[in-house]
């Protein structure tokens, strides 16, 4: 039984037949069409190959089986154990002996081929698998004008290779873990030993080894929710995501830890503070002055997307506070729909357009976005549903959200903006102040999975680290 403490096979004929029956039962041979058992005779001994159809490289297996079928019985009998047999008769590179049935079955389901031979107590695991995957291409949501145009894919080995290609350091560690009682998803911790925080690495190792979850159905998001179980009410993202190998490699070189989840092209970067989101790959593909300018533009847009509509609404509620030079922000046309309702409705409409655009065929999505926005905006004004000022300011906010690649941060800004508008509508100036205080408290109390401050390097203050985040410095030996 798989649950017994001792799980070793023995080279007795009857017990080996029990081993074959065990694998037949556990792997659903004859029930699942894609589970393949290939009985064979090697050097006069019964054997069998267990594999998943679709994960096998046919050409490689054909060559391996040629060696196995031509094995001389005397030479096979001269091999005292499975590893000796592999060293002599298996020409493939990745071969290991295993005697734990649980691990054997998990590896077979992952695509590894199991060679069971009746004369040996171990099973030979041949890693000749290949996964169906799309070609390496640039991510849709994080493009650069110059620089590399490759991106992560859904295959774990490809993703680690893309990072290894950029960091050829012996201290780069790709540590694999298995998460999920049913999915048994491969998860890789990628970090540079001696540079990443050892406490963070140890904490993540312990969490991944002890996570009690059924499956990582939604890949990195399921893992994120399992790793960070508290603070669900805080909208600010605790993890930074990227689909760019160059961004992941740069973060790893800075001492961060990358978590790569199989079946997902998105890599998690830890720890992540709010100031990490002001950086972008494009900053480093332009000269330092241009990169610094882009960062300040991004920070200004961050503030605009949060405060533009709440501040405008606060001034509209209090017309006496508007100075003469800002008279143009006043509403020229009366409207029966309250301004607060218009702002909230438009927030929902923008998300509705996004969802509709995602579900629209790619050939029509651009036309839909432009035509839909023009038609809705024009007729909403003519029907006196919205005033032109609301549409203008909300359009600026919607465009501003696309200046940074993090969708999670964009929705955090949206929720904070809605909170400010609602509190301002109820309590006027005091509501606006209360909303700002709530935002500051959420930022200050938000903790990364590493337990560090979300406002670092502002709190605790460290000017050298803060200046590197705000100013794109020229490359030199100690600055990457």
Secondary structure, 3 states (H helix, E strand, C coil): CCCCCCCCCCCCHHHHHHHHHHHHHHCCECCECCEEEEEEEECCEEEEEEEECCCECHHHHHHHHHHHHCCCHHHHHCCCCHHHHHHHHCCCCCEEEECCHHHHHHHHHHCCEEEEECCCCCEEEECCECCCCCCCCCCCCCCCCCCCCCCCCCCHHHHHHHHHHHCCCCCEEEEEEEECCCCCEEEEEEEECCCCCHHHHHHHHHHHHHCCCCCCCCCHHHHHHHHCCCCCCCCCCCCEEECCHHHHHHHHHCCCEEEEECCCCCEEEECCCHHHHHCCHHHHCCCHHHHHHHHHHHHHHHHHHHHHHHHHHHHHHCHHHCCHHHHHHCCCCCCCCCHHHHHHHHHHHHHHHHHHHHCCCHHHHHHHHHHHHHHHHHHHHHCCCCCHHHHHHHHHHHHHHHHCCCHHHHHHHHHHHHHHHHHHHHHHHHHHHHHHHHHHHHHHHCECCCCCECCCECCCECHHHHHHHHCCCCCECCEC
